[in-house]
């Protein structure tokens, strides 16, 4: 009897005690692809680790327990050697172009096996999103992809653009496009701080929420404002949509807010909505600097290229005064770190000194609202840490393989290294839950996010004491270390710091 044939026979009695796999309570020899032995298994549901082996076959978890592995073919065995075996992490807020960087190694190196694209109201500006997803699938992708459709993108496609009051026909076209897109996406994203989404009013957002809710999908929102003084009002706008659909706050933060007491107020506001029956969740990344386009600093009347050119000609001093006040209120030009060539790595203050002009003139004369992206050091660590610890808050990166911010390469490692190991603010099982089953529930990924028999075999093996987030604000493209084995759909995608030759991710589809 060969080793490959012996494994299923040894497992047969145990497998018969588990739920059926592929309609049977037995597993043929050829069904077993990987055996992970001697791991400390975290199920992703918040339970503590237990010593167990994990059997994988056909891209699924076949068995979790103790296995007699004497004589097993070494090619199919991964010795965890006491390390943590956990579900692959799910990033509910990611960025990037899978046709340009299909491997997404920055995510895999952090243990992320599923990313979520189409954020902040912006999804691919294509006429046929289904065909685009098929192209991604045909080319291949490293992690799995859960897709959202962007409200702003739909607004442009429906011919509404920047119009704050779409007509009945335009609104009907918008809703029709949304409903069609939701057959292939896990929800809708809104970017209400950006054009064109910032032009949407209550009637439009309420109508969209009804369509999203009818499909049991989620609305992920970059709020209309993240400034502390306007935060509750922005949350209330999303909570109102929660009367019809599940709602989720993207990268929850308070710009200018400080302290744990303020964080408690924000969380209490969300708890009050839940007590009224609103299904609302959020995600947070573990950094005190945000990262987005420089248009964030510009007033609404100067955000688009056309409006900016008009404002520069007719309202230059007014625009300069606005920008100066805005930047100073956001901790000054020293707190804006530019991440776009030819300014990459310079603060706005350094660039102004180099050009020998006031920073507000640099923004108008040299950069403009579409000329750069930047990291903005505008958040308070105590407040953000309190938000991150809340049971309803998942971990996200808001990261991009090419974004000049360490969150795209370091987020999930940083949570384990800093919040679990160093500061001991989170227990490891809870940190893993926030990275796995919680975002899976938010997205509606029923077959991922936990290590359970029958679920997809997305797995990460690591020693938490060795996990390191090496990316920094000045050198943000350094891959995380310590996630020794990353398995996507039952196949090793990255091991020992090396990518596998094949891309094992899938374009995921929502339930009907």
C-alpha positions in Angstrom: 0.0 0.0 0.0 1.5 3.4 -1.0 1.6 6.3 1.4 -0.9 8.3 -0.7 -3.4 5.5 -0.5 -2.8 4.9 3.2 -3.8 8.5 4.3 -7.5 8.3 3.4 -7.8 4.9 5.1 -6.3 6.2 8.3 -8.7 9.2 8.1 -11.8 7.2 7.1 -13.2 6.7 10.6 -12.5 10.3 11.5 -14.0 11.7 8.3 -17.2 9.8 8.8 -17.7 11.9 12.0 -17.5 15.2 10.1 -20.0 16.8 7.8 -20.1 15.2 4.3 -17.6 16.5 1.8 -18.8 16.7 -1.8 -21.9 14.7 -0.8 -19.9 11.8 0.8 -18.5 10.9 4.2 -15.4 9.3 2.6 -12.5 10.8 0.7 -10.6 9.0 -2.1 -6.8 9.0 -2.0 -6.6 11.4 -4.9 -8.8 13.9 -3.1 -6.0 14.7 -0.5 -3.7 17.5 -1.8 -2.1 18.9 1.4 -1.7 17.8 5.0 -0.7 20.5 7.5 0.6 18.8 10.6 1.5 19.9 14.2 -0.2 23.3 14.0 -1.9 25.5 16.6 -5.2 26.0 14.7 -7.1 29.2 15.1 -10.5 28.8 13.6 -11.0 32.6 12.9 -14.2 32.6 15.0 -12.5 34.0 18.1 -11.7 30.7 19.8 -8.3 29.9 21.2 -5.7 27.7 19.4 -5.8 24.0 19.5 -3.2 21.5 18.4 -4.5 19.8 15.2 -3.6 18.7 11.7 -5.5 20.1 8.7 -6.3 18.0 5.6 -7.0 19.8 2.4 -8.3 18.5 -0.9 -10.1 19.9 -3.9 -9.5 23.4 -2.6 -11.5 22.6 0.5 -10.9 21.8 4.2 -11.5 18.0 4.5 -10.7 17.4 8.1 -9.2 19.1 11.2 -7.9 16.9 14.0 -5.2 14.4 14.8 -3.9 12.3 11.9 -1.6 9.4 11.8 0.9 10.6 9.3 3.4 7.8 9.4 4.8 7.2 5.9 2.9 10.0 4.2 4.4 11.4 1.0 6.5 14.3 2.1 5.5 16.4 -1.0 2.0 16.7 0.4 3.0 17.5 4.0 3.6 20.9 5.5 5.0 20.8 9.0 3.7 23.8 11.0 6.0 22.9 13.8 3.8 24.5 16.5 3.1 27.7 14.5 -0.3 29.2 14.1 -2.5 27.8 11.3 -5.3 30.4 10.6 -7.7 31.2 7.9 -6.3 33.4 5.2 -6.9 37.1 6.0 -9.7 39.0 4.1 -9.1 42.6 3.4 -12.4 44.4 3.1 -10.9 47.6 1.7 -8.2 47.2 -0.9 -7.0 49.0 -4.0 -5.1 48.1 -7.2 -5.4 47.0 -10.8 -5.4 43.2 -11.1 -4.7 43.4 -14.8 -1.5 45.5 -14.1 -0.3 43.7 -10.9 -2.1 40.3 -10.9 0.1 38.7 -8.3 -0.6 41.3 -5.6 2.4 40.0 -3.6 2.1 42.9 -1.2 -1.2 41.3 0.1 -0.1 37.7 0.0 3.0 38.6 2.0 0.7 39.9 4.7 -1.3 36.7 4.8 -4.2 38.2 2.8 -5.9 35.6 0.6 -8.9 37.7 -0.4 -9.0 41.4 -1.4 -11.9 43.7 -2.1 -11.7 46.2 -4.9 -14.1 48.8 -6.3 -13.8 51.1 -3.3 -14.7 54.7 -2.5 -17.4 54.9 -5.2 -15.0 53.9 -8.0 -14.9 50.6 -9.9 -13.5 50.0 -13.3 -14.9 52.4 -15.9 -15.9 49.7 -18.3 -19.2 49.2 -20.0 -19.3 45.5 -19.1 -18.0 44.8 -15.6 -18.8 41.1 -16.1 -16.4 40.9 -19.1 -13.7 42.8 -17.1 -14.1 40.2 -14.3 -13.8 37.4 -16.8 -10.6 39.0 -18.1 -9.2 39.1 -14.6 -10.1 35.5 -14.1 -8.6 34.4 -17.4 -5.3 36.3 -16.7 -5.1 34.9 -13.1 -4.8 36.6 -9.8 -2.8 35.9 -6.7 -5.4 36.4 -3.9 -9.1 35.9 -4.4 -11.1 39.0 -5.5 -14.4 40.1 -4.0 -15.7 43.0 -6.2 -17.8 46.0 -5.3 -19.4 48.4 -7.8 -18.7 52.1 -7.4 -21.6 54.5 -7.0 -19.6 57.3 -8.7 -18.8 55.1 -11.6 -22.4 54.2 -12.1 -23.4 57.9 -11.8 -21.1 58.7 -14.7 -22.3 55.8 -16.8 -26.0 56.8 -16.2 -25.2 60.3 -17.5 -25.7 62.1 -14.2 -22.1 63.2 -13.6 -22.0 66.1 -11.2 -25.7 66.9 -11.3 -27.0 67.1 -7.7 -30.6 66.5 -8.9 -30.8 63.7 -11.5 -34.1 63.4 -13.3 -36.4 60.5 -13.1 -35.1 58.8 -16.2 -31.5 59.3 -15.1 -32.2 57.9 -11.6 -34.0 55.0 -13.1 -31.0 54.3 -15.3 -28.7 54.5 -12.3 -30.8 52.0 -10.3 -31.0 49.7 -13.3 -27.2 49.7 -13.7 -26.8 49.1 -10.0 -29.2 46.1 -9.9 -27.4 44.5 -12.9 -24.0 45.0 -11.3 -25.1 43.5 -8.0 -25.5 40.1 -9.7 -21.7 39.9 -9.9 -20.6 42.1 -7.0 -20.8 41.9 -3.2 -22.2 45.4 -2.8 -21.9 49.0 -3.7 -19.2 51.5 -2.5 -19.8 55.2 -2.1 -17.2 57.9 -2.0 -19.2 60.9 -0.8 -16.1 63.1 -0.2 -15.2 62.8 -3.8 -16.7 63.8 -7.1 -19.1 62.8 -8.4 -20.5 61.1 -5.3 -20.4 64.2 -3.2 -23.3 65.6 -5.3 -25.7 62.8 -4.3 -28.6 63.7 -2.0 -30.9 61.8 0.2 -33.4 60.6 -2.4 -30.7 59.2 -4.6 -28.9 57.4 -1.8 -32.1 56.1 -0.3 -33.2 54.7 -3.6 -29.8 53.0 -4.1 -29.9 51.5 -0.6 -33.3 49.9 -1.4 -31.8 48.2 -4.5 -28.7 47.0 -2.5 -30.9 45.7 0.3 -33.2 43.8 -2.2 -30.1 41.8 -3.2 -28.9 41.4 0.4 -25.6 43.1 -0.4 -23.6 45.7 1.6 -23.0 49.4 1.1 -19.4 50.3 1.9 -19.1 54.1 2.3 -16.2 56.5 2.4 -18.2 59.0 4.4 -19.1 62.5 3.3 -16.7 63.8 5.9 -14.2 62.3 8.3 -13.6 65.6 10.1 -14.4 65.2 13.7 -17.0 68.0 13.9 -18.9 66.5 11.0 -18.5 62.8 11.8 -21.8 62.1 13.5 -23.7 63.8 10.7 -21.8 61.8 8.1 -22.5 58.6 10.0 -26.2 59.4 10.3 -26.4 59.7 6.5 -25.1 56.1 6.2 -27.2 54.9 9.1 -30.3 56.2 7.2 -29.4 54.0 4.3 -29.2 51.1 6.8 -33.0 51.2 7.0 -32.9 49.2 3.7 -29.5 47.5 3.5 -26.5 46.4 5.5 -24.1 49.3 5.8 -20.4 49.5 6.5 -18.1 52.5 7.3 -14.9 52.3 5.2 -11.6 53.2 7.1 -13.4 54.6 10.1 -11.4 57.6 11.5 -11.8 61.0 13.1 -9.7 63.7 11.6 -8.7 66.2 14.3 -10.4 64.1 17.0 -8.4 63.0 20.0 -8.5 60.6 22.9 -10.3 57.4 23.9 -13.3 59.3 25.3 -14.0 60.7 21.8 -13.6 57.2 20.3 -16.1 55.9 22.9 -18.6 58.6 21.7 -18.2 57.5 18.1 -18.6 53.8 19.0 -21.6 54.6 21.1 -23.2 56.4 18.2 -22.8 53.2 16.1 -24.1 51.0 19.0 -27.2 53.2 19.2 -27.9 52.6 15.5 -27.5 48.8 16.0 -29.9 48.9 18.9 -32.4 50.4 16.5 -31.9 47.5 14.2 -29.3 48.9 11.7 -26.8 46.3 10.6 -23.7 48.6 10.6 -20.0 47.6 10.8 -16.7 49.3 10.0 -13.1 48.7 9.3 -9.9 50.5 10.5 -6.3 50.4 9.4 -3.5 50.7 12.1 -1.9 53.9 11.0 -2.4 57.5 11.9 -1.9 58.9 8.4 -4.5 58.5 5.7 -3.6 58.4 2.0 -5.6 59.8 -0.9 -5.6 62.3 -3.8 -4.6 65.9 -3.0 -8.1 67.0 -4.2 -9.2 66.2 -0.7 -7.8 69.5 0.3 -9.6 71.5 -2.3 -13.1 73.0 -1.9 -16.0 71.5 -3.8 -16.0 74.5 -6.2 -12.4 73.7 -7.2 -12.2 69.9 -7.2 -12.8 69.0 -10.8 -10.4 70.2 -13.6 -13.0 72.5 -15.0 -13.9 74.1 -11.7 -10.3 74.4 -10.7 -9.3 76.3 -13.8 -12.2 78.7 -13.3 -11.4 79.2 -9.7 -7.7 79.7 -10.5 -8.6 82.5 -13.0 -11.4 84.2 -11.1 -11.0 83.3 -7.4 -7.3 82.8 -6.9 -6.9 84.5 -3.6 -10.0 83.0 -2.2 -8.8 79.5 -3.2 -5.3 80.2 -1.7 -6.8 81.4 1.6 -9.0 78.3 1.7 -6.2 75.9 1.1 -3.9 77.6 3.6 -6.6 77.4 6.3 -7.4 73.8 5.4 -3.8 72.5 5.5 -3.0 74.4 8.7 -6.1 72.8 10.3 -4.7 69.4 9.2 -1.5 69.8 11.2 0.3 71.9 8.6 2.2 71.3 5.4 4.7 69.2 7.3 1.9 66.6 7.9 1.3 66.1 4.1 3.7 63.6 2.6 3.5 63.5 -1.2 3.5 60.1 -2.8 3.4 60.9 -6.6 6.3 61.6 -8.9 8.0 64.0 -9.2 7.2 64.9 -5.6 7.4 61.4 -4.0 8.8 61.4 -0.5 8.7 65.1 0.0 6.4 66.9 2.4 4.3 69.8 1.2 6.5 72.0 3.4 9.7 70.7 1.9 8.4 71.2 -1.7 7.3 74.7 -0.9 10.8 75.5 0.5 12.4 74.0 -2.6 10.2 76.1 -4.9 10.5 79.1 -2.6 6.8 79.9 -2.5 4.0 79.5 0.0 2.6 76.0 0.1 -0.9 77.1 -0.9 0.5 78.6 -4.1 2.4 75.3 -4.7 -1.0 73.5 -4.5 -2.5 75.9 -7.0 0.4 76.6 -9.4 2.3 73.3 -9.4 0.1 70.5 -8.3 -3.6 71.1 -8.7 -6.4 68.8 -7.4 -5.5 66.0 -9.7 -1.7 66.3 -9.6 -0.7 64.1 -6.6 -1.7 61.8 -3.9 -0.4 62.1 -0.3 -0.3 60.7 3.2 -1.9 63.0 5.7 -0.8 62.7 9.4 -4.1 63.8 10.9 -5.2 61.1 13.3 -4.7 60.4 17.0 -3.3 57.1 18.0 -5.3 56.7 21.2 -8.6 57.4 19.4 -7.8 55.1 16.5 -6.6 52.3 18.7 -9.9 52.4 20.6 -11.9 52.2 17.4 -9.8 49.3 16.1 -10.5 47.3 19.3 -14.3 47.4 18.9 -15.9 44.0 18.3 -17.8 45.3 15.2 -14.7 46.8 13.5 -12.7 44.7 11.1 -9.1 45.2 9.9 -8.5 46.7 6.5 -5.5 48.0 4.6 -7.0 50.6 2.3 -3.7 49.6 0.6 -2.4 49.5 -2.9 0.7 47.7 -4.3 1.8 51.0 -5.7 0.5 53.5 -3.1 3.2 55.5 -1.2 1.9 54.5 2.2 3.1 51.6 4.4 -0.5 50.3 4.9 -0.4 48.6 1.5 2.5 46.3 2.6 2.3 46.3 6.4 -1.3 46.5 7.8 -2.0 42.9 8.8 1.6 42.3 10.0 1.5 45.6 12.0 -1.7 44.5 13.9 -0.1 41.3 15.0 3.4 42.8 15.7 2.2 45.9 17.5 -1.3 45.5 18.7 -1.0 41.8 19.7 2.7 41.3 20.6 4.0 44.6 21.7 1.1 46.7 23.1 -1.0 43.6 24.0 -4.2 45.5 23.2 -5.6 42.5 21.3 -5.5 38.8 22.0 -4.4 36.9 18.9 -7.7 35.0 18.4 -9.6 38.2 18.4 -7.1 39.9 16.0 -7.5 36.9 13.6 -11.3 37.1 13.9 -11.1 40.8 12.8 -9.1 39.7 9.8 -11.1 36.7 8.8 -14.7 35.7 9.8 -15.7 39.3 10.6 -14.9 40.7 7.1 -16.3 37.5 5.6 -19.6 38.2 7.3 -19.6 41.8 6.2 -19.0 40.8 2.6 -21.3 37.8 2.7 -18.5 35.3 2.0 -20.2 32.2 3.4 -17.5 29.7 2.5 -14.4 31.7 3.7 -13.1 33.4 6.8 -12.9 30.4 9.1 -11.2 27.0 9.3 -14.1 24.6 9.2 -14.7 21.4 7.3 -16.1 22.0 3.9 -14.9 25.6 3.6 -12.5 27.0 1.1 -8.9 26.2 1.9 -7.5 29.7 2.3 -4.8 29.3 5.0 -1.9 31.1 6.5 0.8 29.6 8.7 2.9 31.9 11.0 4.7 32.4 14.3 3.2 35.7 15.7 6.5 36.4 17.5 8.3 36.6 14.1 5.8 38.7 12.2 7.2 42.0 11.1 5.8 45.0 9.3 8.9 46.4 7.6 7.2 49.0 5.4 7.6 52.6 6.6 6.4 56.0 5.4 9.7 56.8 3.7 10.1 53.2 2.4 6.6 51.9 2.0 7.2 49.0 -0.5 8.9 46.6 1.9 7.1 43.3 2.1 5.9 42.0 5.4 7.8 39.1 7.0 6.8 36.2 9.1 3.8 34.7 7.2 5.7 31.6 6.2 3.1 29.7 4.2 0.1 31.3 2.4 -2.4 28.8 0.8 -5.1 30.1 -1.6 -7.9 27.7 -2.6 -5.8 24.7 -1.4 -2.7 25.6 -3.3 0.5 27.0 -1.9 0.7 30.6 -3.2 3.7 31.9 -1.2 6.2 30.0 0.9 9.4 31.0 2.6 9.2 34.5 1.0 8.8 33.1 -2.5 5.8 33.3 -4.8 4.6 30.1 -6.3 4.7 30.0 -10.2 1.0 29.7 -10.5 -1.7 32.3 -9.4 -4.2 30.5 -7.3 -6.8 33.2 -6.6 -10.3 33.3 -8.0 -12.8 36.0 -8.9 -15.4 35.3 -6.3 -19.1 35.5 -7.0 -21.9 36.5 -4.6 -24.8 34.3 -3.8 -27.9 34.8 -6.1 
